[in-house]
Amino acid sequence: MSGSSTASDHMGTWILHNPIRPWTLAGLSAREARLVLETLSMTEKRVLQVTREFKSSWYKLEDAFCAPITMSLKEFAPPANLPVIPNELEQETTTVHLLMQSKVFKDRKFDRLFIQLPVEIIAAGQSFQSVTEDISEGGLRVKDLLPDWIAGYFVTIVKTSERNFEMHCSIVEDQKKDRYRIEIVAPENDSQYVSYCEWVKSQKDRK
């Protein structure tokens, strides 16, 4: 890196906060921020909160403030006549790849519990009911093929003899064949999710 700087360098590095997962990434260059944005779903982009170092306010991706990192996103591209802050100097992408692996997209593995439980999915104003084939602290697999109208983030209710657990979930991406597997995206401190994990662990202890 040379000693030269651009106008955007003096505004501080980018900070992204995803309230759904949740996670926060700080110290990102414009290039690194754009790489992270490319991995997000449309729902996550819509609710993402963005700011920069030395700023006290949060912004949405559609705001002009975010133009330097949304230039490549068709959904949030600024109007042609809108002045865009110069991009920061390009940096190696190694940092952001490691960042995503360790902080954002780390695939936590859980032991599966093969058990059948009634499950209800509520999305797009509709209800879908099935039975689980297996469950874990990270998600579950249902017996019946998930319909196309189940997309983005939705509510999943796992029903046990003791109580029902209501959690926010999403479809597991890149499933090799059809759609049966669901991942839980509820915050780790969510009371419903915490109780669900405790229940799953208690069932495993009985095995």
Backbone torsions as a table, in degrees:
resi	resn	phi	psi	omega
1	MET	NA	135.0	178.3
2	SER	-84.1	173.7	-179.2
3	GLY	-82.7	-3.3	-178.5
4	SER	-73.5	158.0	-180.0
5	SER	-141.0	157.0	178.3
6	THR	-105.4	174.0	-179.2
7	ALA	-61.4	-35.5	-176.3
8	SER	-75.9	-19.3	178.9
9	ASP	-60.8	-34.9	-175.0
10	HIS	-79.0	-5.9	178.5
11	MET	-91.4	-4.2	178.6
12	GLY	92.2	161.6	179.4
13	THR	-73.6	166.1	-175.7
14	TRP	-85.7	148.4	177.1
15	ILE	-128.7	126.1	-179.5
16	LEU	-116.7	135.4	177.4
17	HIS	-128.8	122.1	177.7
18	ASN	-103.5	107.9	-177.0
19	PRO	-75.8	-8.1	-177.6
20	ILE	-83.1	-46.5	-173.0
21	ARG	-66.0	-53.7	-5.4
22	PRO	-100.8	158.3	172.9
23	TRP	-153.6	160.1	177.3
24	THR	-135.0	131.2	176.7
25	LEU	-118.4	129.4	-179.7
26	ALA	-123.9	164.9	177.2
27	GLY	74.0	26.1	-177.7
28	LEU	-91.7	138.9	169.5
29	SER	-75.8	170.1	178.6
30	ALA	-60.6	-39.9	180.0
31	ARG	-63.6	-45.0	179.9
32	GLU	-65.3	-39.6	178.6
33	ALA	-62.8	-41.1	179.2
34	ARG	-64.0	-38.6	178.7
35	LEU	-63.2	-39.8	177.5
36	VAL	-65.5	-42.5	-179.1
37	LEU	-59.8	-35.3	-178.9
38	GLU	-64.8	-20.3	-178.2
39	THR	-91.4	-8.0	-174.3
40	LEU	-88.1	151.0	174.0
41	SER	-76.3	166.0	179.5
42	MET	-62.4	-37.3	178.6
43	THR	-61.0	-44.4	179.9
44	GLU	-65.3	-37.9	178.6
45	LYS	-64.3	-36.5	-177.9
46	ARG	-66.5	-32.1	-176.1
47	VAL	-103.6	-4.8	-177.5
48	LEU	-58.6	139.2	176.0
49	GLN	-107.7	134.0	-173.2
50	VAL	-129.8	140.4	172.3
51	THR	-152.8	-176.8	177.2
52	ARG	-133.3	159.6	177.5
53	GLU	-54.9	139.8	-178.8
54	PHE	79.7	-2.0	177.0
55	LYS	-97.5	147.8	-178.8
56	SER	-107.8	-1.5	-178.3
57	SER	-116.6	153.4	174.9
58	TRP	-102.0	149.3	-177.9
59	TYR	-128.8	158.7	172.8
60	LYS	-93.6	158.6	-177.4
61	LEU	-61.5	-27.9	-179.4
62	GLU	-75.3	-11.1	179.2
63	ASP	-71.3	147.3	180.0
64	ALA	-59.8	-26.4	179.5
65	PHE	-56.8	-31.2	-175.3
66	CYS	-91.7	6.1	-176.3
67	ALA	-52.1	-40.1	-178.6
68	PRO	-61.0	-24.6	-178.5
69	ILE	-108.2	-2.2	179.8
70	THR	-112.6	8.4	-177.3
71	MET	-57.7	-33.9	-176.7
72	SER	-91.6	-2.3	-179.4
73	LEU	-97.2	115.0	-178.1
74	LYS	-59.9	-35.1	-176.0
75	GLU	-67.1	-27.9	-174.2
76	PHE	-123.8	17.4	-179.6
77	ALA	-62.7	132.1	-179.4
78	PRO	-71.4	155.4	176.8
79	PRO	-56.2	154.0	-175.4
80	ALA	-60.7	-30.9	-176.0
81	ASN	-90.9	6.8	-178.7
82	LEU	-88.5	123.1	178.5
83	PRO	-64.7	133.1	-178.4
84	VAL	-107.8	134.1	177.8
85	ILE	-65.6	134.4	-179.1
86	PRO	-54.0	142.4	179.1
87	ASN	-69.4	153.7	175.6
88	GLU	-73.3	161.7	177.9
89	LEU	-59.9	139.4	-179.0
90	GLU	-64.8	140.4	179.2
91	GLN	-122.7	165.2	176.1
92	GLU	-62.3	144.7	-176.4
93	THR	-88.7	-1.2	-177.8
94	THR	-56.6	-42.5	-176.7
95	THR	-58.8	-47.8	-176.0
96	VAL	-69.5	-33.0	177.5
97	HIS	-63.8	-44.1	177.9
98	LEU	-65.6	-36.5	-179.9
99	LEU	-62.4	-45.2	-178.2
100	MET	-67.4	-38.3	-178.3
101	GLN	-68.0	-36.9	-173.0
102	SER	-91.0	-28.3	-172.3
103	LYS	-115.5	-31.4	-171.1
104	VAL	-111.3	-53.7	-170.3
105	PHE	-108.9	25.2	176.7
106	LYS	-64.6	121.5	-176.1
107	ASP	-86.8	97.5	-179.7
108	ARG	-76.6	130.5	-178.3
109	LYS	-98.8	137.1	179.2
110	PHE	-127.8	146.5	174.2
111	ASP	-69.0	134.9	-178.2
112	ARG	-89.6	144.6	176.4
113	LEU	-109.7	114.5	-176.4
114	PHE	-84.2	99.8	-175.1
115	ILE	-149.2	145.3	179.1
116	GLN	-100.2	121.6	178.4
117	LEU	-135.9	142.8	174.7
118	PRO	-62.5	139.5	178.5
119	VAL	-138.5	142.5	178.8
120	GLU	-126.9	133.1	178.4
121	ILE	-114.8	128.4	-179.3
122	ILE	-114.5	117.9	-178.8
123	ALA	-154.5	147.0	176.3
124	ALA	52.1	34.6	178.9
125	GLY	72.6	13.1	-179.0
126	GLN	-124.4	163.7	-179.1
127	SER	-125.1	134.0	178.6
128	PHE	-124.6	131.2	-178.0
129	GLN	-120.9	140.9	179.6
130	SER	-154.0	-163.8	178.5
131	VAL	-132.7	140.9	179.7
132	THR	-75.0	147.6	170.5
133	GLU	-98.4	-34.0	173.1
134	ASP	-155.7	158.1	178.7
135	ILE	-138.5	160.6	174.7
136	SER	-155.7	176.8	177.4
137	GLU	-67.2	-16.2	-177.8
138	GLY	-99.8	-15.9	-178.6
139	GLY	169.5	-160.0	-178.3
140	LEU	-159.3	163.9	176.2
141	ARG	-122.2	133.5	-179.2
142	VAL	-103.3	158.8	-175.9
143	LYS	-74.7	-35.6	-174.9
144	ASP	-99.8	147.2	179.1
145	LEU	-60.5	131.3	-179.4
146	LEU	-74.3	130.4	-179.6
147	PRO	-69.0	160.3	-175.6
148	ASP	-64.5	-26.6	-176.7
149	TRP	-74.2	-7.8	172.9
150	ILE	-88.0	109.4	-176.6
151	ALA	-152.0	167.0	179.5
152	GLY	63.5	-136.1	179.3
153	TYR	-107.6	141.1	-174.4
154	PHE	-150.2	168.2	-179.9
155	VAL	-93.7	131.6	176.2
156	THR	-119.8	130.4	179.9
157	ILE	-113.6	113.6	176.4
158	VAL	-95.3	125.2	-172.8
159	LYS	-108.7	121.6	177.3
160	THR	-117.5	173.3	179.9
161	SER	-69.6	-24.9	179.8
162	GLU	-83.7	-45.2	-177.2
163	ARG	-168.4	172.1	176.1
164	ASN	-103.0	144.9	178.2
165	PHE	-116.8	120.6	-176.9
166	GLU	-109.4	117.9	-174.5
167	MET	-138.7	156.3	175.5
168	HIS	-83.8	135.1	-176.0
169	CYS	-139.6	174.8	173.5
170	SER	-148.4	163.6	177.7
171	ILE	-72.8	136.3	174.9
172	VAL	-66.7	126.2	-177.6
173	GLU	-76.6	160.0	174.9
174	ASP	57.8	38.9	174.2
175	GLN	-73.1	134.1	-173.0
176	LYS	-63.8	-35.4	-176.0
177	LYS	-143.8	118.5	178.4
178	ASP	57.4	-163.7	-176.4
179	ARG	-136.0	109.8	179.2
180	TYR	-130.7	-22.2	-171.4
181	ARG	-100.5	138.8	-177.1
182	ILE	-122.9	140.7	175.0
183	GLU	-112.2	145.0	179.3
184	ILE	-85.9	129.2	-179.7
185	VAL	-117.1	13.9	178.7
186	ALA	-66.7	145.6	175.8
187	PRO	-57.0	148.5	-176.0
188	GLU	-65.0	-21.8	179.2
189	ASN	-95.9	6.6	177.7
190	ASP	-65.9	128.7	-174.1
191	SER	-60.5	-38.4	179.6
192	GLN	-66.4	-42.3	-179.7
193	TYR	-67.5	-42.0	178.9
194	VAL	-60.2	-45.1	179.8
195	SER	-65.3	-38.8	178.4
196	TYR	-61.6	-46.3	-180.0
197	CYS	-61.9	-40.8	178.3
198	GLU	-62.7	-39.5	180.0
199	TRP	-66.7	-44.5	179.2
200	VAL	-59.4	-45.2	-179.6
201	LYS	-63.1	-38.7	179.8
202	SER	-64.4	-34.6	178.9
203	GLN	-70.5	-35.8	178.5
204	LYS	-67.3	-35.8	179.8
205	ASP	-65.1	-23.8	-179.5
206	ARG	-79.4	-18.3	-177.4
207	LYS	-69.2	NA	NA
